[in-house]
Amino acid sequence: MSIVQYLQQLNTFWNDKRGYQLADWLSLRHSHARNPNLYHSKPDHLIANHIEDEAFGELVAAHIRCMFAVYKNEANEAHMEQNNVVQAFIRLFQYFKEENWLLPVMNTVCLELRILAGKADSVPSSEMNRGLAKPREALEKAAETMMACFRICSSDNRSSEADTKKWGMLSLVNQLFKLYFRINKLHLMKPLIRAIDSSPLKDKFNLSQQITYRYYVGRKAMFDSDYVLANENLTFAFQRCHKDSKKNKHLILIYLVPLKILLGYLPKRSLLEKYDLLQLWEIGEAVRCGNARKLTEAIENHQEFFIKSGIYLILERLRLVTYRNLFKKVYLILKNPVVTLEDLLIALRMMDNSDIELEEANCILANLIHQGKIKGYISHTHQKVVLSKTDAFPKLSALVQ
């Protein structure tokens, strides 16, 4: 296919308002993007002869220059040109106030912008080396550009659901969430979550988009220590994710499994084996047995994976649950609501650290009582803990509100 044929085809799609075909032919993942005949550094004169709409011609010109930059492996230039594509698209999107046929194009050009921004930020530029550019600048710029698209979609107040641009909100929000996690600006998610949750279309969006949205909302809730909200959203995402989407289910379980353990639910080994997450099986077994030493070993053995996945800190929070389970085992062995601190200290030395002192054991026990994970009180005079005769070790899930 020659560049003239390509331009003529784009012009036809544009005039016929064929949004989905247009989106494909403006995607860097479409077969045309690998056609050397279309690579051109200055396509403007050709475009003027074959694209009737001047504003659309600006978008096409930027896309062709972007393809050429990708071909030359110029990450920063490609990102800059894709940003020009989206800026040109925004002007067109605003022009068609009463129509939403451009939504597929919006999804495509914004997705490409996010991908190219990530590549640009992964390649050190001369400006960055000289201190003229800051890290993650391309990703931040991409987020700002995409927010302009979101504002156009969210401000469409037409009563007709079929024609509203609001249908594009959730796909944009998901793209923005991915960027905010990359640039560590999770606080920017809050107004977007509020906008989606208050939308009458909330439960009518494409299911795959809802799953992605719930996944990121669940992850944010974990960082906020809102474990009920995190459990609700991550469970929704996992249960409704297609059974053949093994990679996506794997990603969801990375966060859902530690959360379930924190809530007192231990995963089946077969489940974790199926999704290649046996690292978390070791964690679960250590917590279940009340073996803090094994928990430490499991975390250290797979430390790189846990840090890369972003769950290292929540795994550390499981340590107190591990102590709670250890003390419960001591209680069940003694079958007495009054347990000496010396007995708990012996258990801690066996299952955690042989050098641990009574003062530290006291501190652990006090924290467990304060958090409601154990019902009772410490009698320092008699060096004993007096446990409640009813439900001394409440279910962990009931404690997380």
C-alpha positions as CSV (number, residue, x, y, z in Angstrom):
1,M,0.0,0.0,0.0
2,S,1.3,3.4,-1.0
3,I,1.0,6.5,1.2
4,V,-1.5,8.0,-1.3
5,Q,-3.7,4.9,-0.9
6,Y,-3.4,5.1,2.8
7,L,-4.5,8.7,2.9
8,Q,-7.4,8.1,0.6
9,Q,-8.6,5.3,2.8
10,L,-8.3,7.5,5.9
11,N,-10.2,10.2,4.1
12,T,-13.1,7.8,3.3
13,F,-13.3,6.6,6.9
14,W,-13.4,10.2,8.1
15,N,-16.1,11.3,5.7
16,D,-18.2,8.2,6.5
17,K,-17.7,8.7,10.2
18,R,-16.4,5.1,10.6
19,G,-14.9,5.4,14.0
20,Y,-13.7,1.8,14.6
21,Q,-12.0,1.5,11.2
22,L,-10.4,4.9,11.7
23,A,-9.1,3.9,15.1
24,D,-7.5,0.8,13.6
25,W,-5.8,2.8,10.8
26,L,-4.4,5.3,13.4
27,S,-3.0,2.6,15.7
28,L,0.7,1.9,15.9
29,R,-0.2,-1.7,16.4
30,H,-2.1,-2.0,13.1
31,S,-0.3,-3.6,10.1
32,H,0.0,-0.3,8.3
33,A,2.4,0.9,11.0
34,R,5.0,-1.6,9.7
35,N,4.8,-0.5,6.1
36,P,8.0,1.4,5.1
37,N,6.0,3.1,2.3
38,L,4.2,5.2,4.8
39,Y,7.2,6.5,6.7
40,H,7.7,10.2,6.0
41,S,9.2,13.0,8.0
42,K,7.3,15.8,6.1
43,P,4.0,14.4,4.9
44,D,2.1,17.7,5.0
45,H,2.1,18.5,1.2
46,L,0.8,15.0,0.4
47,I,-1.9,15.2,3.1
48,A,-3.2,18.5,1.7
49,N,-3.9,16.8,-1.6
50,H,-5.8,13.8,-0.2
51,I,-7.3,14.7,3.2
52,E,-10.2,17.1,2.8
53,D,-10.6,18.2,6.4
54,E,-7.6,20.4,7.4
55,A,-8.0,19.7,11.1
56,F,-8.1,15.9,10.5
57,G,-5.1,16.4,8.2
58,E,-3.0,17.7,11.1
59,L,-3.8,14.6,13.1
60,V,-2.8,12.3,10.2
61,A,0.4,14.2,9.6
62,A,1.4,13.8,13.3
63,H,0.6,10.1,13.1
64,I,2.8,9.6,10.0
65,R,5.7,11.5,11.7
66,C,5.1,9.3,14.8
67,M,5.3,6.1,12.8
68,F,8.6,7.4,11.2
69,A,10.0,8.2,14.7
70,V,9.1,4.7,16.0
71,Y,10.8,3.2,12.9
72,K,14.0,5.2,13.7
73,N,13.7,4.1,17.3
74,E,13.5,7.7,18.5
75,A,11.4,7.3,21.7
76,N,11.2,10.9,22.7
77,E,10.4,12.1,19.2
78,A,7.7,9.4,18.9
79,H,6.1,10.5,22.2
80,M,6.2,14.1,21.1
81,E,4.4,13.4,17.8
82,Q,1.8,11.1,19.5
83,N,1.1,13.9,21.9
84,N,0.5,16.1,18.8
85,V,-1.9,13.4,17.6
86,V,-3.9,13.6,20.8
87,Q,-3.9,17.4,20.8
88,A,-5.2,17.4,17.3
89,F,-7.8,14.8,18.2
90,I,-9.0,17.0,21.2
91,R,-9.8,19.8,18.8
92,L,-11.8,17.5,16.6
93,F,-13.5,15.9,19.6
94,Q,-14.7,19.3,20.8
95,Y,-15.9,20.2,17.4
96,F,-18.3,17.3,17.2
97,K,-20.2,18.3,20.3
98,E,-23.3,16.3,19.6
99,E,-21.7,13.1,18.4
100,N,-19.6,10.3,20.0
101,W,-18.5,8.3,17.0
102,L,-14.9,9.4,17.6
103,L,-14.7,7.5,21.0
104,P,-12.9,4.4,19.5
105,V,-10.3,6.8,18.0
106,M,-9.9,8.5,21.4
107,N,-9.3,5.1,23.1
108,T,-6.6,4.2,20.5
109,V,-4.7,7.5,20.4
110,C,-4.6,7.8,24.2
111,L,-3.5,4.2,24.6
112,E,-0.6,4.8,22.2
113,L,0.3,8.0,24.0
114,R,0.6,6.1,27.3
115,I,2.7,3.4,25.8
116,L,5.1,5.8,24.1
117,A,5.3,8.0,27.2
118,G,6.5,5.0,29.1
119,K,9.1,4.2,26.5
120,A,10.3,7.8,26.4
121,D,10.8,7.9,30.1
122,S,12.7,4.7,30.1
123,V,15.3,6.1,27.7
124,P,17.6,8.7,29.3
125,S,17.6,11.8,27.2
126,S,20.4,14.4,26.9
127,E,18.1,17.0,28.5
128,M,17.6,14.7,31.5
129,N,21.3,14.1,31.7
130,R,21.9,17.8,31.8
131,G,19.2,18.3,34.4
132,L,16.8,20.1,32.0
133,A,14.1,17.4,32.1
134,K,12.8,15.6,35.2
135,P,12.1,11.8,35.5
136,R,8.7,10.6,34.5
137,E,8.0,13.9,32.7
138,A,6.6,12.2,29.6
139,L,4.2,10.1,31.7
140,E,3.0,13.2,33.6
141,K,2.5,15.1,30.3
142,A,0.6,12.2,28.9
143,A,-1.7,12.2,32.0
144,E,-2.4,15.9,31.6
145,T,-3.2,15.5,27.9
146,M,-5.5,12.6,28.5
147,M,-7.3,14.5,31.3
148,A,-8.4,17.0,28.7
149,C,-10.2,14.1,26.9
150,F,-11.8,13.0,30.1
151,R,-13.1,16.5,30.8
152,I,-14.8,16.6,27.4
153,C,-16.4,13.2,28.1
154,S,-17.5,13.9,31.6
155,S,-19.0,17.3,30.8
156,D,-21.4,15.9,28.1
157,N,-24.8,16.4,29.7
158,R,-27.0,15.3,26.9
159,S,-29.9,13.1,28.1
160,S,-29.5,10.5,25.3
161,E,-27.4,7.6,26.7
162,A,-26.8,6.3,23.2
163,D,-25.0,9.5,21.9
164,T,-23.3,10.7,25.0
165,K,-19.5,11.0,25.2
166,K,-19.7,9.7,28.8
167,W,-19.2,6.2,27.4
168,G,-15.6,7.1,27.0
169,M,-15.0,8.0,30.7
170,L,-14.1,4.6,32.1
171,S,-11.6,3.6,29.4
172,L,-9.8,7.0,30.0
173,V,-9.9,6.5,33.8
174,N,-8.3,3.1,33.5
175,Q,-5.5,4.6,31.3
176,L,-5.0,7.4,33.8
177,F,-4.9,5.0,36.7
178,K,-2.1,3.1,35.0
179,L,-0.2,6.3,34.7
180,Y,-0.8,7.4,38.2
181,F,0.6,4.2,39.6
182,R,3.7,4.6,37.4
183,I,4.3,8.2,38.6
184,N,3.2,7.5,42.2
185,K,0.4,10.0,42.3
186,L,-2.4,7.9,43.6
187,H,-4.1,10.9,45.2
188,L,-5.1,12.0,41.7
189,M,-7.3,8.9,41.5
190,K,-9.8,10.2,44.0
191,P,-11.8,12.7,41.9
192,L,-11.9,10.2,39.0
193,I,-13.2,7.4,41.3
194,R,-15.9,9.8,42.5
195,A,-16.8,10.7,38.9
196,I,-17.3,7.1,37.9
197,D,-19.1,6.0,41.1
198,S,-21.6,8.8,40.7
199,S,-22.2,8.1,37.0
200,P,-25.5,6.5,35.9
201,L,-23.5,4.5,33.5
202,K,-21.3,2.9,36.3
203,D,-22.8,-0.6,35.9
204,K,-23.4,-0.3,32.1
205,F,-19.8,0.1,31.0
206,N,-18.1,-2.8,29.2
207,L,-17.4,-5.6,31.7
208,S,-13.7,-5.7,30.8
209,Q,-13.4,-2.0,31.6
210,Q,-15.3,-2.5,34.9
211,I,-12.8,-5.3,35.8
212,T,-9.8,-3.1,35.1
213,Y,-11.4,-0.2,37.1
214,R,-12.1,-2.4,40.1
215,Y,-8.6,-3.8,40.0
216,Y,-7.0,-0.4,40.3
217,V,-9.6,0.9,42.9
218,G,-8.8,-2.3,44.9
219,R,-5.1,-1.7,44.7
220,K,-5.5,1.9,45.8
221,A,-7.7,0.9,48.7
222,M,-5.0,-1.5,49.9
223,F,-2.5,1.4,50.0
224,D,-5.1,3.4,52.0
225,S,-5.5,0.4,54.4
226,D,-9.2,0.3,53.5
227,Y,-9.3,-3.5,53.4
228,V,-13.1,-3.9,53.1
229,L,-13.1,-1.8,49.9
230,A,-10.0,-3.5,48.6
231,N,-11.5,-6.9,49.2
232,E,-14.8,-6.0,47.5
233,N,-13.2,-4.6,44.3
234,L,-10.4,-7.2,43.9
235,T,-12.8,-10.0,44.5
236,F,-15.2,-8.5,41.9
237,A,-12.3,-8.3,39.4
238,F,-11.1,-11.8,40.0
239,Q,-14.5,-13.5,39.9
240,R,-15.6,-11.7,36.7
241,C,-12.3,-11.9,34.9
242,H,-12.6,-14.4,32.0
243,K,-11.4,-17.9,33.0
244,D,-8.9,-18.0,30.1
245,S,-7.3,-14.7,31.1
246,K,-4.7,-16.4,33.2
247,K,-2.2,-13.5,33.1
248,N,-4.9,-11.0,34.3
249,K,-6.1,-13.4,37.1
250,H,-2.4,-13.8,38.1
251,L,-2.1,-10.0,38.4
252,I,-5.3,-9.7,40.5
253,L,-4.3,-12.5,42.8
254,I,-0.9,-10.9,43.6
255,Y,-2.9,-8.3,45.6
256,L,-6.0,-10.3,46.5
257,V,-4.2,-13.3,48.2
258,P,-2.2,-11.2,50.8
259,L,-5.5,-9.3,51.5
260,K,-7.4,-12.5,52.0
261,I,-4.7,-13.8,54.4
262,L,-4.9,-10.6,56.3
263,L,-8.6,-11.1,56.6
264,G,-8.1,-14.7,57.9
265,Y,-8.8,-16.6,54.7
266,L,-6.0,-18.9,53.5
267,P,-5.7,-19.7,49.7
268,K,-5.7,-23.3,48.4
269,R,-2.4,-24.5,47.1
270,S,-4.0,-25.7,43.9
271,L,-5.2,-22.1,43.1
272,L,-1.8,-20.6,43.7
273,E,-0.1,-23.3,41.7
274,K,-2.5,-22.8,38.8
275,Y,-1.6,-19.1,38.6
276,D,2.1,-19.5,39.4
277,L,2.0,-17.8,42.8
278,L,3.4,-20.5,45.1
279,Q,5.5,-17.8,46.7
280,L,2.3,-16.7,48.5
281,W,1.6,-20.2,49.6
282,E,4.8,-20.1,51.7
283,I,3.5,-16.9,53.2
284,G,0.1,-18.3,53.9
285,E,1.5,-21.4,55.6
286,A,3.8,-19.4,57.8
287,V,0.9,-17.2,58.9
288,R,-1.4,-20.1,59.5
289,C,1.1,-22.0,61.6
290,G,2.1,-18.8,63.6
291,N,5.7,-19.3,62.5
292,A,7.2,-15.8,62.2
293,R,10.6,-17.2,61.4
294,K,9.3,-19.0,58.3
295,L,7.4,-15.8,57.4
296,T,10.6,-13.9,57.4
297,E,12.4,-16.5,55.4
298,A,9.6,-16.6,52.8
299,I,9.6,-12.8,52.4
300,E,13.4,-12.7,52.1
301,N,13.5,-15.6,49.6
302,H,11.1,-13.9,47.3
303,Q,11.9,-10.3,48.3
304,E,12.6,-9.1,44.7
305,F,9.3,-10.4,43.4
306,F,7.3,-8.9,46.3
307,I,8.9,-5.5,46.0
308,K,8.5,-5.4,42.3
309,S,4.8,-6.4,42.7
310,G,4.3,-3.7,45.3
311,I,3.1,-6.0,48.1
312,Y,6.2,-6.1,50.3
313,L,4.7,-3.7,52.9
314,I,1.4,-5.5,53.2
315,L,3.2,-8.8,53.7
316,E,5.0,-7.2,56.6
317,R,1.6,-6.4,58.1
318,L,0.9,-10.1,58.2
319,R,3.6,-10.5,61.0
320,L,1.1,-9.4,63.7
321,V,-1.5,-11.8,62.4
322,T,1.2,-14.5,62.6
323,Y,1.8,-13.7,66.3
324,R,-1.9,-13.7,66.9
325,N,-2.2,-17.3,65.4
326,L,0.9,-18.4,67.5
327,F,-0.7,-17.1,70.7
328,K,-4.0,-18.8,69.8
329,K,-2.1,-22.1,69.5
330,V,-0.6,-21.6,73.0
331,Y,-4.1,-20.9,74.3
332,L,-5.6,-24.0,72.7
333,I,-2.8,-26.2,74.1
334,L,-3.2,-24.8,77.6
335,K,-7.0,-24.7,77.5
336,N,-6.9,-21.9,80.0
337,P,-7.9,-18.3,79.6
338,V,-5.1,-17.2,81.9
339,V,-1.7,-17.6,80.2
340,T,1.6,-16.6,81.7
341,L,3.7,-14.2,79.7
342,E,6.6,-16.6,80.1
343,D,4.6,-19.2,78.1
344,L,4.1,-16.7,75.3
345,L,7.8,-15.7,75.4
346,I,8.8,-19.4,75.0
347,A,6.5,-19.7,72.0
348,L,8.0,-16.6,70.4
349,R,11.5,-17.8,70.9
350,M,10.7,-21.1,69.3
351,M,8.8,-19.6,66.3
352,D,10.5,-16.3,65.8
353,N,13.7,-15.2,67.5
354,S,15.5,-17.0,70.2
355,D,16.9,-13.7,71.5
356,I,13.6,-12.0,72.0
357,E,13.0,-10.5,75.4
358,L,10.0,-10.3,77.6
359,E,9.6,-6.5,77.1
360,E,9.2,-7.1,73.3
361,A,6.8,-10.0,73.9
362,N,4.7,-7.6,76.0
363,C,4.7,-5.0,73.2
364,I,3.5,-7.5,70.6
365,L,0.7,-8.7,72.9
366,A,-0.3,-5.1,73.8
367,N,-0.6,-4.3,70.0
368,L,-2.7,-7.4,69.4
369,I,-5.1,-6.4,72.2
370,H,-5.2,-2.8,71.1
371,Q,-6.1,-3.8,67.5
372,G,-8.8,-6.2,68.8
373,K,-7.1,-9.3,67.4
374,I,-7.0,-10.7,71.0
375,K,-9.6,-10.0,73.6
376,G,-8.2,-9.7,77.1
377,Y,-5.8,-7.7,79.3
378,I,-2.3,-7.9,80.6
379,S,-1.7,-8.2,84.3
380,H,1.8,-6.9,84.7
381,T,1.7,-7.6,88.5
382,H,1.2,-11.3,87.9
383,Q,3.0,-11.4,84.6
384,K,0.0,-13.0,82.9
385,V,-2.5,-12.2,80.2
386,V,-6.2,-12.8,81.1
387,L,-8.1,-13.7,77.9
388,S,-11.8,-13.3,77.4
389,K,-13.8,-16.4,78.1
390,T,-15.9,-15.8,75.0
391,D,-14.3,-15.3,71.6
392,A,-10.8,-14.5,72.8
393,F,-9.5,-14.6,69.3
394,P,-12.2,-12.9,67.1
395,K,-12.3,-13.6,63.3
396,L,-9.9,-11.3,61.5
397,S,-12.5,-10.5,58.9
398,A,-14.8,-9.1,61.5
399,L,-12.1,-6.7,62.8
400,V,-11.6,-5.0,59.4
401,Q,-14.3,-2.3,59.0
